[in-house]
Amino acid sequence: MTKPLPKNDASPSPIDMFRFQLARVKRVLAAMPTMLQHNGGLQLTARKAVMIFREEGWQGVRRRLSMATQNAAPIFDEHGRPINRNDYTEWVRRYDTLDDSRRDEILAKIDTMVRHPKISIVMPVYDPPLDFLDQAIWSVRQQLYPHWEFCIADDASKNQAVRDLLARHAAEDPRIKVIYRSENGHISLASNSAAEQATGEFVALLDNDDLLPPQALFYIADAILKNPTAGLIYSDEDKIDSAGNRRSPYFKPRWNPDLFLSHNMICHLGVYRRTLGAELGWFREGYEGAQDYDLALRCVERLASKDIVHIPRVLYHWRSHAGSTAFAGSEKNYASTAGQRALDDHFARIGVAAKSDLLHMGMYRVRYDIAEPAPMVSLIIPTRNGLDLIRLCITSILEKTHYTNYEILIIDNGSDDPNTLAYFRSLANNPNVRVIRDEQPFNYSALNNSAVEQARGEYVALVNNDIEVISPHWLHEMVSIAMQPGVGAVGARLWYPDNRLQHGGVVIGLGGVAGHSHKYLQRHQPGYFHRAQLIQSFSAVTAACLLIKKATFQEVKGLNEEDLQIAFNDVDFCLRVREAGYRNVWTPYAELYHHESATRGTEDTPEKKARFSKEVMYMKERWGDSLLDDPAYSPNLTLDYEDFSLAWPPRVLQ
């Protein structure tokens, strides 16, 4: 550990200063291999450093280096060898391995539960490999929580050894119930046969070749007791191969309705209140492969958001072998098409004018209709000088945007460049453009708040002057989502000019306050479980391109122009929108370039540094511990990087 500088009133000696700086250099050098590996090599690391300098100045570079030396230090295995910080095997060994002490602790908690809800595990069976089936059954029998029943329906397996194995387990444990179907009905009917035997308070779904870790049902029971009105509970999951090696953990967010419409984020382990499932008739025939997605869609239609509960723990190991969906999404394409039908059925039932597009591997894009007449949108663009940027921004909007019912409000914050002023005068003949002169000292929040009051649109979009339109349907996409019930702010996918991702949604807590999801991702990269390519809710989106209903903007009192004049005003705004009961949505289908901070400069003066530090302090005081608990993220993922890598250690309480 580095020796700190002396804490007394006297100035440190030159020797002390030399030692301190030498120790700092050593820490940076020690962390350098990890930083280079994380950022993709020396060239990309250097490019990222230049970008940080342009955006945040030397203070930002120093802050990132400090973060790297403290949090990106090499991680070592039990033999003292450095490991990759994305090494899930080591992560499991440290944080998700059940030792005797933890086992005893769980057993003690089970003994002191106020009640013990019965959990029914439902499993359809059809000719799985015998060893996988045997392991699946044993994974239930070895649960620490004993208050369960295992309801199995054999779907007329051809292999007699399968039925013999089921019969043996049923004879050995009276909690196991097996029904033998005389005809093969496929997974939906077989699952119904198993579910009809259930008498538990909740029903957990298990495939006939997958595994539950020994603590799974304990955490389910614990969630039931903590959430007495819950109707649907789901956990994180990973994949496991035939040798027992675990990989590909999916650390999920809390209930995220927009991500759920983009893919089945519930999946495994899915646990349903039995009375709700029975009322719905459980699984519908004709949706095989996506029967659980169809069931979940019908369940969430009847549940409040608070009654859909996420457990941020891996409670399901999805078997990966040839022929399984976990092995490769393309193994079961019929599942994806069935999921699309289930999704379109969902929209028809709830009366939403929308349809889904099938992307790949069970991923979907939802397209919402906009009824005519389309609402008017006011695009608010504060600027000062910077002719090349503002002209590119305005021209790209006017020439590329297919949505027609909009106005542009250019907020001229004291431009004095003759060419810029001449350009503004040239826009006077365009009925869709207004230039409003506002000479108050630069305060991003105040400029936008004032402009919103002058906007004629039902919706307002905050747009930076260094934005350039890519996709012609960007505004239609954002408006169509903003018009959906419960939606607050809508954010866009923003790219740097070199086609690396600048904004893929905002994660609260990254770097201390907030950071951009998947920042610097290449265009061809899908991100964490394709989240860089899917519509979803985030706690916040950047105001570089943010659309919201004007009435909602006014309801939450706009941007904070007193405490957050420059930085974090959009994050604070979105958190207040969420606090008011709305959800903020990010869409990858509204694409624009962001020539970020090209006119603002860097935070390199004493005044700017002081202001930035004050704004950071305000955010931490205003939002407190919520900055460490983003519901659209996972406590098992890092707050040190924007790449959804593992947290060392996770922020999950035992």
Secondary structure as GFF3:
##gff-version 3
##sequence-region A 1 654
A	DSSP	alpha_helix	14	39	.	.	.	ID=ss1
A	DSSP	alpha_helix	42	71	.	.	.	ID=ss2
A	DSSP	beta_strand	75	76	.	.	.	ID=ss3
A	DSSP	beta_strand	82	83	.	.	.	ID=ss4
A	DSSP	alpha_helix	88	95	.	.	.	ID=ss5
A	DSSP	alpha_helix	100	111	.	.	.	ID=ss6
A	DSSP	beta_strand	119	125	.	.	.	ID=ss7
A	DSSP	alpha_helix	130	141	.	.	.	ID=ss8
A	DSSP	beta_strand	148	154	.	.	.	ID=ss9
A	DSSP	alpha_helix	160	172	.	.	.	ID=ss10
A	DSSP	beta_strand	176	180	.	.	.	ID=ss11
A	DSSP	alpha_helix	186	195	.	.	.	ID=ss12
A	DSSP	beta_strand	202	205	.	.	.	ID=ss13
A	DSSP	alpha_helix	216	226	.	.	.	ID=ss14
A	DSSP	beta_strand	232	240	.	.	.	ID=ss15
A	DSSP	beta_strand	246	250	.	.	.	ID=ss16
A	DSSP	alpha_helix	257	260	.	.	.	ID=ss17
A	DSSP	beta_strand	270	273	.	.	.	ID=ss18
A	DSSP	alpha_helix	274	280	.	.	.	ID=ss19
A	DSSP	alpha_helix	291	300	.	.	.	ID=ss20
A	DSSP	three_ten_helix	305	307	.	.	.	ID=ss21
A	DSSP	beta_strand	308	319	.	.	.	ID=ss22
A	DSSP	three_ten_helix	329	332	.	.	.	ID=ss23
A	DSSP	alpha_helix	333	350	.	.	.	ID=ss24
A	DSSP	beta_strand	354	358	.	.	.	ID=ss25
A	DSSP	beta_strand	364	368	.	.	.	ID=ss26
A	DSSP	beta_strand	377	383	.	.	.	ID=ss27
A	DSSP	alpha_helix	387	400	.	.	.	ID=ss28
A	DSSP	beta_strand	406	412	.	.	.	ID=ss29
A	DSSP	alpha_helix	418	426	.	.	.	ID=ss30
A	DSSP	three_ten_helix	427	429	.	.	.	ID=ss31
A	DSSP	beta_strand	433	437	.	.	.	ID=ss32
A	DSSP	alpha_helix	444	454	.	.	.	ID=ss33
A	DSSP	beta_strand	459	463	.	.	.	ID=ss34
A	DSSP	beta_strand	467	469	.	.	.	ID=ss35
A	DSSP	alpha_helix	474	482	.	.	.	ID=ss36
A	DSSP	beta_strand	487	495	.	.	.	ID=ss37
A	DSSP	beta_strand	501	503	.	.	.	ID=ss38
A	DSSP	beta_strand	506	508	.	.	.	ID=ss39
A	DSSP	three_ten_helix	510	512	.	.	.	ID=ss40
A	DSSP	beta_strand	514	516	.	.	.	ID=ss41
A	DSSP	three_ten_helix	528	533	.	.	.	ID=ss42
A	DSSP	beta_strand	536	538	.	.	.	ID=ss43
A	DSSP	beta_strand	545	549	.	.	.	ID=ss44
A	DSSP	alpha_helix	550	555	.	.	.	ID=ss45
A	DSSP	alpha_helix	569	579	.	.	.	ID=ss46
A	DSSP	beta_strand	583	594	.	.	.	ID=ss47
A	DSSP	alpha_helix	606	623	.	.	.	ID=ss48
A	DSSP	three_ten_helix	624	628	.	.	.	ID=ss49
###
